Amino acid sequence: TKLKTRIMNLLKNLFERRNGVTSNETDTQVITNEDNKEQFSDEIKMDVFKHAGAAEKKLTEKNSESEITKFLEYDFEKDGYNDGYDDPSKDILDSSLEKIKSDYIFIIEKKISSLNQKIMMLKEDSMRISGISATDTSLIESRISELRKLILRLIEEKEFAVSEKGSVQKALNNYISGFKRGVSDYTREKIFAPSTGMF
């Protein structure tokens, strides 16, 4: 039996040498394949749970909701100064103020339209789960109520904007302040400019 075992081992070693593979190399190759398998498995998990599309949609909604805030935080005073300095006229001032109001009203109207669409979608969801989960239905109805209150607030701000009141008033005042400073700097530069006369 020992002789048979030695002959089998001898044949095994001879076979491995002919194929250029040692016993250690065989073990190493197996370990490498197992590592690759584990790495590939991790990559599959990442692809499955990444949900890139959902994350992108959430980001888009967030940007849309902050559009009004971005408008109100914009540096209208800087624009007013540049316009007042470059073209100091009452017509420019009046037309610019009207544009600020109309742009703000447009953003509000767009937001109201978006909220109404969300309400319609929530109503459909409420109808689908009606009779299945009273708690979830109640949550949806509560959210619809919140959105309706927000719409009423936006409608009020829209009416205020027409008469230059409400949240848009700060933007208008900042533009006017900047415009006046621009006109003053323009005028002073003209008054104190080097004389081109005889003296």
Backbone torsions as a table, in degrees:
resi	resn	phi	psi	omega
1	THR	NA	-43.5	178.4
2	LYS	-61.4	-39.7	179.0
3	LEU	-63.9	-39.9	179.3
4	LYS	-64.6	-40.2	179.7
5	THR	-64.9	-42.7	179.7
6	ARG	-63.6	-40.4	178.8
7	ILE	-63.4	-40.7	-179.4
8	MET	-65.1	-41.8	178.4
9	ASN	-65.4	-39.2	179.2
10	LEU	-63.3	-43.7	178.7
11	LEU	-65.3	-36.6	-179.8
12	LYS	-65.4	-45.1	179.9
13	ASN	-65.7	-39.0	178.8
14	LEU	-63.3	-42.0	179.3
15	PHE	-62.8	-42.2	-178.8
16	GLU	-67.5	-36.5	179.2
17	ARG	-66.6	-39.0	178.8
18	ARG	-62.5	-34.4	-179.9
19	ASN	-89.0	2.0	177.0
20	GLY	70.5	26.3	-177.0
21	VAL	-126.2	126.3	175.6
22	THR	-93.5	171.3	-179.2
23	SER	-63.4	-39.6	179.9
24	ASN	-65.9	-40.0	-179.9
25	GLU	-64.7	-36.2	178.5
26	THR	-63.3	-43.2	178.5
27	ASP	-63.9	-41.2	-179.4
28	THR	-63.7	-40.3	-179.9
29	GLN	-64.0	-38.5	179.2
30	VAL	-65.0	-43.0	179.7
31	ILE	-63.3	-40.8	179.5
32	THR	-63.0	-43.3	179.2
33	ASN	-62.6	-38.4	178.9
34	GLU	-65.8	-39.6	178.4
35	ASP	-63.2	-42.8	179.2
36	ASN	-63.3	-38.0	179.3
37	LYS	-63.3	-42.2	-179.7
38	GLU	-66.9	-40.2	179.3
39	GLN	-64.9	-42.1	179.1
40	PHE	-63.2	-38.0	178.1
41	SER	-62.5	-41.3	178.8
42	ASP	-64.4	-38.2	179.8
43	GLU	-64.3	-38.2	178.1
44	ILE	-64.0	-42.4	179.5
45	LYS	-61.2	-41.6	179.9
46	MET	-64.0	-42.0	-179.9
47	ASP	-64.8	-36.9	-176.6
48	VAL	-71.0	-40.9	-173.0
49	PHE	-100.4	7.2	-176.6
50	LYS	-69.3	-44.7	-179.8
51	HIS	51.6	52.7	-177.1
52	ALA	-62.5	-38.5	-178.6
53	GLY	-63.3	-42.6	-179.5
54	ALA	-64.6	-40.7	-179.8
55	ALA	-65.1	-39.3	179.8
56	GLU	-66.0	-40.1	178.8
57	LYS	-63.9	-42.0	179.9
58	LYS	-62.7	-40.4	179.2
59	LEU	-65.0	-41.0	179.9
60	THR	-62.1	-42.4	179.6
61	GLU	-63.7	-39.2	179.8
62	LYS	-63.4	-43.0	179.0
63	ASN	-64.0	-38.8	-179.5
64	SER	-65.2	-40.5	-177.2
65	GLU	-68.5	-23.1	-177.9
66	SER	-95.6	6.7	-176.6
67	GLU	-63.6	-39.9	178.3
68	ILE	-65.2	-43.5	178.7
69	THR	-62.1	-43.1	178.6
70	LYS	-60.0	-40.6	179.4
71	PHE	-63.9	-46.0	-177.2
72	LEU	-70.0	-25.1	179.6
73	GLU	-91.9	0.1	-179.6
74	TYR	-67.3	149.4	-177.3
75	ASP	-82.9	79.1	178.6
76	PHE	-72.0	-24.0	178.7
77	GLU	-64.0	-38.6	177.9
78	LYS	-64.5	-44.4	177.4
79	ASP	-61.8	-41.7	179.6
80	GLY	-61.9	-42.1	179.6
81	TYR	-62.1	-47.5	-179.1
82	ASN	-61.1	-42.7	179.7
83	ASP	-67.9	-40.6	-179.8
84	GLY	-66.0	-34.2	-179.5
85	TYR	-78.6	-41.7	-176.7
86	ASP	-77.1	-34.9	-177.1
87	ASP	-146.0	75.5	-175.5
88	PRO	-73.9	85.7	179.3
89	SER	-142.0	150.8	-179.8
90	LYS	-65.4	-34.0	179.5
91	ASP	-63.3	-41.6	178.3
92	ILE	-64.2	-42.3	179.5
93	LEU	-61.1	-48.7	-177.9
94	ASP	-64.4	-44.0	-178.7
95	SER	-66.7	-35.0	179.1
96	SER	-68.6	-40.0	177.7
97	LEU	-64.5	-39.0	177.9
98	GLU	-65.1	-37.2	179.4
99	LYS	-67.1	-41.1	177.7
100	ILE	-59.3	-45.0	179.5
101	LYS	-63.2	-46.5	-177.4
102	SER	-66.3	-37.4	177.7
103	ASP	-64.6	-41.0	-179.5
104	TYR	-67.2	-41.7	178.3
105	ILE	-62.6	-39.7	179.0
106	PHE	-62.3	-43.3	179.0
107	ILE	-63.0	-41.7	178.8
108	ILE	-63.0	-45.3	-179.7
109	GLU	-62.0	-39.1	178.0
110	LYS	-64.7	-39.3	178.7
111	LYS	-67.0	-41.4	178.1
112	ILE	-61.0	-43.2	178.7
113	SER	-61.6	-41.5	178.8
114	SER	-63.8	-41.5	179.6
115	LEU	-66.8	-38.4	177.5
116	ASN	-63.3	-37.6	176.8
117	GLN	-65.1	-39.7	178.0
118	LYS	-64.4	-39.4	178.5
119	ILE	-61.7	-43.4	178.6
120	MET	-60.8	-42.2	178.9
121	MET	-65.5	-40.2	179.0
122	LEU	-66.3	-35.9	177.1
123	LYS	-63.4	-40.7	177.9
124	GLU	-64.0	-41.0	177.4
125	ASP	-62.7	-41.0	-179.7
126	SER	-62.6	-40.2	179.3
127	MET	-66.9	-37.4	-178.1
128	ARG	-67.0	-38.7	-175.8
129	ILE	-97.1	3.6	178.7
130	SER	-60.1	129.8	-178.8
131	GLY	87.8	-5.9	179.1
132	ILE	-101.2	-49.6	-177.6
133	SER	-140.5	105.5	-179.7
134	ALA	-65.2	-35.1	-179.3
135	THR	-64.8	-47.7	179.9
136	ASP	-66.5	-37.3	176.8
137	THR	-62.0	-41.1	178.5
138	SER	-64.2	-39.1	178.2
139	LEU	-63.6	-41.3	179.3
140	ILE	-64.9	-44.6	179.8
141	GLU	-62.8	-36.8	177.6
142	SER	-64.4	-41.3	178.8
143	ARG	-66.0	-39.7	177.3
144	ILE	-60.5	-41.8	178.5
145	SER	-62.0	-41.1	178.6
146	GLU	-63.5	-42.9	-179.1
147	LEU	-66.0	-36.9	178.4
148	ARG	-65.3	-38.9	176.7
149	LYS	-64.1	-39.4	178.4
150	LEU	-65.4	-38.4	177.8
151	ILE	-62.8	-43.5	178.0
152	LEU	-60.7	-39.0	178.3
153	ARG	-65.7	-40.6	179.2
154	LEU	-67.7	-37.6	176.6
155	ILE	-62.4	-40.3	177.7
156	GLU	-63.3	-43.5	178.8
157	GLU	-64.8	-34.7	176.8
158	LYS	-63.2	-43.0	177.9
159	GLU	-66.5	-37.5	177.4
160	PHE	-63.4	-39.6	-177.4
161	ALA	-62.4	-34.4	179.4
162	VAL	-61.2	-37.9	-179.5
163	SER	-98.6	18.0	176.7
164	GLU	60.0	39.2	177.4
165	LYS	-122.9	-176.5	176.9
166	GLY	74.1	-153.2	-173.6
167	SER	-67.3	-23.1	-179.4
168	VAL	-77.8	-14.3	-175.5
169	GLN	-60.6	-38.0	179.6
170	LYS	-63.2	-42.8	178.9
171	ALA	-62.5	-42.0	179.5
172	LEU	-65.5	-44.7	179.9
173	ASN	-63.9	-39.4	178.4
174	ASN	-64.3	-39.9	178.7
175	TYR	-65.4	-44.0	179.6
176	ILE	-61.2	-44.0	179.7
177	SER	-60.2	-45.5	178.8
178	GLY	-66.0	-38.8	-179.7
179	PHE	-62.6	-43.6	179.8
180	LYS	-64.0	-40.3	177.9
181	ARG	-64.6	-38.9	177.7
182	GLY	-63.4	-41.8	178.1
183	VAL	-64.1	-41.9	-179.7
184	SER	-62.7	-45.7	179.5
185	ASP	-64.5	-40.3	177.9
186	TYR	-61.3	-46.1	-178.2
187	THR	-64.4	-43.9	-179.2
188	ARG	-64.4	-37.3	177.8
189	GLU	-65.9	-35.7	178.9
190	LYS	-70.0	-40.2	-177.4
191	ILE	-69.5	-43.5	-175.8
192	PHE	-96.3	13.5	176.5
193	ALA	-66.5	150.2	178.9
194	PRO	-54.9	132.3	-179.1
195	SER	-67.3	139.4	178.3
196	THR	-107.2	10.1	179.8
197	GLY	-79.9	-168.4	-178.4
198	MET	-65.0	-35.3	-175.4
199	PHE	-108.7	NA	NA
